[in-house]
């Protein structure tokens, strides 16, 4: 691989961290609270454990097909046409996910921050930034993410430290009142919203194999712990009822910051964290779809698809995120089961096929 096309393990760690946080920092606490009540923080740890297991599966799959992206692995494992069919399914999944994320962005900013601004204007402005990133390429995104990461960490620490004085430990009781089943179920469902399989598209770009694997696991672990801390603070500061019933409990959490009636109304801290990590997530999805189309059709240059794909994203966003009630129903009843195929079942099948092929080829040589 051309060294000029490689990214460092640290950059890959930042991309993994950003993808894990993404939109989850805003919506995950409510989903976990609805399923696990006061034990939402334990469910977030179950979600973290599930993500780590899935990342370990992705790393094992990448070892079987070194140097290949996710879409190239599909064809290498299943053959040309079945592999292309699976790639099409993944592209559709990423497309719907991107449109839903854009819809979530527009709804949140237009309702919570800028109520007089048309939701379409917000989405278009953000999509322009994603288009610029797609034109510049993955390595530029990795460098930008590396520059943004210290700001993300700093703002996150400020958010956590300023909320500590408002903690009410009684809000976390009773612990495990309904047993493990709702906790594990909520945690598993939550893990289906981080979509770490996207990074298999960029894993071959890491210069050092071992360093890339550690960055993959480390980014997922760090991002999951950050989400777990936010969930814990939501329960301890807001209480379970407000966390469960709020559309964006983490935003309500940030608005609760008040130190001596002086340091308050600093929810912009959370908005900054969310915008930066959201940009990383949406850009990675954009680049993944572009590279998937290039692999699918055997194109040498996918730049001609950038603008048509951006238009398609907007169309999907306007037609999928109709309102919060509709999207909430989809998230609660459909999305986790749908994502399960792409995040766990398909990669596991690919791994089994690759493992069998590897053993057969070794036995054939002997």
matplotlib code that plots the C-alpha trace (Angstrom):
import matplotlib.pyplot as plt

x = [0.0, 1.3, 2.5, 1.0, -2.4, -2.0, -3.5, -1.9, -3.4, -4.1, -6.2, -8.1, -8.7, -10.3, -12.5, -13.7, -14.4, -16.3, -18.4, -19.2, -20.3, -22.0, -25.7, -25.8, -24.8, -28.1, -30.6, -29.0, -29.9, -33.6, -33.6, -31.7, -33.9, -37.0, -35.8, -33.7, -35.1, -32.6, -30.2, -29.7, -26.0, -25.5, -27.3, -24.8, -21.9, -23.7, -23.9, -20.2, -19.4, -21.5, -19.7, -16.3, -17.3, -18.5, -15.2, -13.3, -15.3, -14.5, -10.8, -10.9, -12.6, -10.0, -7.2, -8.7, -8.7, -5.8, -5.8, -9.4, -12.2, -15.6, -17.1, -14.1, -14.4, -18.0, -16.9, -13.8, -15.9, -19.1, -18.0, -18.6, -22.4, -23.5, -20.9, -22.2, -25.7, -24.6, -22.8, -26.0, -27.8, -25.1, -25.3, -29.0, -28.5, -25.9, -28.1, -31.2, -28.9, -27.4, -30.8, -32.1, -29.1, -29.5, -33.2, -32.2, -29.7, -32.3, -35.0, -32.8, -31.2, -34.5, -36.5, -33.9, -31.5, -32.9, -36.7, -37.1, -34.6, -36.0, -35.0, -34.0, -31.5, -29.7, -29.5, -28.2, -25.5, -24.2, -24.3, -22.2, -19.5, -19.8, -19.5, -16.3, -14.9, -15.9, -14.1, -10.9, -10.9, -10.6, -7.1, -8.1, -11.1, -8.7, -6.4, -9.3, -10.6, -7.2, -7.3, -10.8, -10.2, -8.6, -11.5, -14.0, -12.2, -11.9, -15.5, -16.5, -14.5, -15.9, -19.4, -18.8, -17.0, -19.6, -22.4, -20.9, -22.2, -25.8, -25.7, -28.4, -27.4, -31.0, -32.0, -30.0, -32.0, -33.2, -30.5, -31.4, -35.0, -36.3, -33.2, -30.8, -33.2, -34.3, -30.8, -29.2, -32.0, -31.7, -27.9, -27.9, -30.5, -28.4, -25.3, -27.1, -26.9, -23.2, -22.6, -18.9, -18.9, -18.5, -14.9, -14.1, -14.2, -11.2, -9.3, -6.9, -5.7, -4.1, -0.3, 0.4, -1.8, -1.4, -1.7, -4.8, -6.4, -5.6, -7.0, -10.2, -10.8, -9.6, -11.8, -14.9, -14.0, -13.4, -16.5, -18.6, -17.3, -18.0, -21.6, -21.9, -20.8, -23.4, -26.1, -25.1, -25.1, -28.6, -30.0, -28.1, -28.9, -32.2, -33.8, -35.3, -38.6, -37.1, -34.4, -37.0, -39.5, -37.1, -36.4, -32.8, -32.0, -28.3, -29.2, -31.5, -28.6, -26.3, -28.9, -29.0, -25.4, -25.4, -22.4, -23.2, -25.7, -22.7, -21.6, -24.9, -26.7, -23.6, -25.4, -23.3, -20.6, -22.7, -23.7, -20.0, -19.2, -22.2, -21.6, -17.9, -18.6, -21.7, -19.6, -17.1, -19.9, -21.8, -18.6, -17.5, -20.9, -20.6, -17.2, -18.2, -21.1, -18.9, -16.3, -19.0, -20.4, -16.8, -16.3, -19.7, -19.4, -15.6, -15.1, -11.7, -12.9, -16.0, -15.9, -18.6, -21.0, -20.5, -23.1, -25.8, -25.4, -25.7, -29.0, -30.1, -29.2, -31.4, -34.3, -34.0, -33.8, -36.9, -38.8, -37.7, -37.6, -41.2, -41.7, -40.3, -43.2, -42.7, -39.0, -39.3, -41.6, -39.1, -36.2, -38.1, -39.6, -37.6, -34.1, -32.3, -33.4, -32.7, -29.2, -28.5, -28.1, -25.5, -23.6, -23.4, -25.0, -23.6, -20.0, -20.2, -21.3, -18.4, -16.0, -17.2, -16.9, -13.5, -12.4, -13.6, -11.9, -8.6, -8.6, -9.5, -6.7, -4.2, -5.3, -5.1, -1.6, -0.5]
y = [0.0, 3.5, 5.1, 8.4, 6.6, 5.3, 6.7, 6.3, 4.1, 7.3, 8.7, 5.4, 5.5, 9.0, 7.9, 4.9, 7.0, 9.6, 6.9, 5.3, 8.6, 10.0, 10.6, 8.1, 10.7, 12.4, 9.6, 6.5, 7.5, 7.6, 4.2, 2.6, 4.2, 3.0, -0.6, -0.9, 2.0, 2.8, 0.1, 2.0, 2.6, -1.2, -1.7, 0.7, -1.6, -4.5, -2.5, -1.8, -5.5, -6.3, -3.7, -5.1, -8.6, -7.3, -5.4, -8.6, -10.4, -7.6, -7.8, -11.6, -11.2, -8.6, -11.0, -13.6, -11.1, -8.8, -5.5, -5.9, -3.5, -4.7, -4.7, -6.5, -9.1, -9.8, -10.8, -12.7, -14.8, -15.3, -15.0, -12.2, -12.0, -13.1, -10.7, -7.8, -8.6, -8.4, -5.1, -3.7, -4.6, -2.9, 0.2, 0.4, 0.0, 2.8, 5.0, 4.7, 5.3, 8.4, 9.9, 9.2, 10.8, 13.9, 14.0, 13.7, 16.5, 18.9, 18.0, 18.5, 21.8, 23.3, 22.4, 22.9, 25.6, 27.4, 27.1, 29.8, 28.2, 25.8, 22.2, 21.9, 24.7, 23.1, 19.8, 21.3, 23.3, 20.3, 18.1, 20.7, 20.1, 16.3, 16.8, 18.8, 15.9, 13.3, 15.3, 15.6, 12.0, 9.7, 10.8, 14.4, 13.4, 11.4, 14.5, 16.7, 14.2, 14.1, 17.9, 17.9, 15.1, 17.3, 19.7, 16.8, 15.4, 18.8, 19.6, 16.1, 16.5, 20.0, 18.5, 15.7, 17.7, 20.5, 17.9, 16.1, 18.5, 17.8, 14.0, 12.4, 8.9, 7.9, 8.2, 5.1, 2.9, 0.2, -1.7, -4.7, -4.6, -6.6, -8.8, -9.1, -9.8, -6.2, -4.9, -7.2, -6.8, -3.0, -3.1, -5.4, -3.2, -0.1, -1.8, -2.0, 1.8, 2.3, 0.7, 0.0, -2.3, 0.8, 1.0, -2.2, 0.0, 2.0, -0.6, -1.5, 2.1, 1.7, 1.5, -1.0, -4.0, -4.5, -0.8, -0.6, -3.5, -1.9, 1.4, -0.3, -1.9, 1.1, 3.5, 1.3, 0.9, 4.6, 5.7, 3.1, 4.3, 7.9, 7.0, 5.0, 8.0, 10.2, 7.6, 7.3, 11.1, 11.4, 8.9, 10.5, 14.1, 14.1, 11.0, 8.1, 9.8, 12.8, 10.6, 8.2, 10.8, 13.3, 13.2, 14.3, 13.6, 14.4, 17.9, 18.4, 17.2, 19.9, 22.5, 21.4, 22.6, 25.4, 26.3, 29.0, 30.7, 31.8, 28.9, 27.8, 27.6, 26.0, 23.3, 24.5, 22.2, 19.1, 20.6, 21.0, 17.4, 16.1, 18.2, 17.2, 13.5, 13.6, 15.1, 12.2, 9.6, 11.1, 11.6, 8.0, 6.8, 9.1, 7.8, 4.2, 4.4, 6.0, 3.3, 0.7, 2.0, 2.1, -1.6, -2.6, -1.2, -1.5, 2.3, 3.9, 7.3, 7.8, 11.5, 11.9, 10.3, 12.7, 15.3, 12.9, 10.9, 14.1, 14.9, 11.3, 11.8, 14.8, 13.1, 10.1, 12.4, 14.3, 11.1, 9.0, 11.4, 12.4, 13.1, 12.0, 9.7, 7.8, 7.5, 6.5, 3.6, 2.5, 2.7, 0.8, -2.0, -2.4, -0.9, -3.1, -6.3, -4.9, -3.8, -7.1, -8.7, -6.2, -5.7, -9.3, -12.0, -11.2, -10.6, -13.9, -15.8, -14.2, -15.2, -18.8, -19.0, -17.5, -19.8, -22.9, -21.7, -21.1, -24.5, -26.2, -24.4, -25.4, -29.0, -28.9, -27.7, -30.3]
z = [0.0, -0.8, 2.4, 1.3, 1.4, 5.0, 8.2, 11.6, 14.3, 16.3, 13.5, 13.1, 16.9, 16.6, 13.7, 15.7, 18.7, 16.6, 14.9, 18.3, 19.8, 16.7, 17.3, 20.1, 22.7, 22.2, 21.9, 23.6, 27.2, 26.5, 24.7, 27.5, 30.2, 28.5, 28.5, 31.7, 33.9, 36.7, 35.4, 32.2, 33.1, 33.5, 30.1, 28.6, 29.8, 28.2, 25.0, 25.3, 25.7, 22.7, 20.6, 21.7, 20.6, 17.2, 16.7, 17.6, 14.9, 12.4, 13.2, 12.8, 9.4, 8.3, 9.2, 6.9, 4.0, 4.6, 2.7, 1.5, 2.3, 3.6, 0.1, -1.4, 1.3, 0.3, -3.2, -2.1, 0.4, -1.6, -5.2, -7.6, -8.0, -4.5, -3.1, -5.2, -4.0, -0.4, -1.2, -2.5, 0.7, 2.7, 0.5, 1.0, 4.8, 4.8, 2.6, 4.9, 7.9, 6.4, 5.6, 9.0, 10.6, 8.5, 9.5, 13.2, 12.8, 11.2, 13.7, 16.8, 15.7, 14.3, 17.5, 20.2, 18.9, 15.9, 15.7, 13.1, 10.7, 8.1, 8.7, 5.1, 5.4, 8.3, 6.5, 3.3, 5.1, 6.9, 3.8, 2.0, 4.6, 4.1, 0.3, 0.8, 2.9, 0.3, -2.4, -0.2, 0.8, 3.9, 4.9, 5.2, 7.4, 9.5, 10.0, 10.7, 13.3, 14.9, 15.2, 16.6, 19.1, 21.9, 21.8, 22.0, 25.1, 26.7, 26.3, 27.5, 30.7, 31.3, 30.9, 33.3, 36.0, 36.1, 36.6, 39.5, 42.2, 41.0, 41.3, 43.4, 44.2, 45.2, 41.5, 40.7, 43.1, 43.1, 41.4, 39.2, 40.4, 37.4, 37.0, 34.1, 31.2, 30.5, 31.1, 28.7, 26.1, 26.3, 26.1, 23.1, 21.2, 22.0, 20.5, 17.1, 16.8, 16.7, 13.3, 13.8, 10.8, 8.7, 9.7, 8.0, 4.9, 6.2, 8.2, 5.3, 5.3, 8.7, 8.3, 11.1, 11.4, 15.1, 15.8, 13.7, 15.6, 18.9, 17.7, 16.5, 19.9, 21.8, 19.9, 20.5, 24.2, 24.7, 22.8, 24.7, 28.1, 27.2, 26.3, 29.5, 31.5, 29.8, 30.5, 34.1, 34.5, 32.9, 35.5, 38.4, 37.6, 35.7, 37.2, 35.3, 34.4, 32.7, 31.0, 29.7, 28.4, 26.9, 23.2, 23.8, 27.5, 27.1, 25.9, 28.9, 31.0, 29.6, 30.3, 34.0, 34.5, 37.1, 39.3, 41.7, 39.4, 37.4, 35.1, 33.5, 30.2, 28.6, 26.6, 23.7, 25.1, 24.3, 21.0, 20.1, 21.0, 19.1, 16.0, 15.8, 16.2, 14.0, 11.2, 11.5, 11.4, 8.4, 6.5, 7.0, 5.8, 2.7, 1.9, 2.5, 0.1, -2.5, -2.2, -2.2, -5.5, -7.0, -5.9, -7.2, -10.6, -11.0, -11.3, -11.2, -10.0, -7.9, -7.7, -10.3, -7.9, -5.0, -6.0, -7.2, -4.0, -1.9, -3.6, -2.8, 0.8, 1.1, -0.6, 1.7, 4.8, 3.8, 3.2, 6.1, 9.1, 8.9, 12.6, 15.9, 16.7, 13.4, 13.8, 17.5, 16.5, 13.8, 16.3, 19.0, 16.9, 13.7, 13.5, 16.1, 14.4, 10.9, 11.9, 13.5, 10.0, 8.9, 12.1, 13.3, 11.2, 7.8, 9.1, 11.1, 8.0, 6.0, 8.7, 8.7, 4.9, 5.0, 7.8, 5.9, 2.6, 4.4, 6.0, 2.7, 0.9, 3.5, 3.4, -0.4, -0.3, 2.2]

ax = plt.figure().add_subplot(projection="3d")
ax.plot(x, y, z, "-o")
ax.set_aspect("equal")
plt.show()
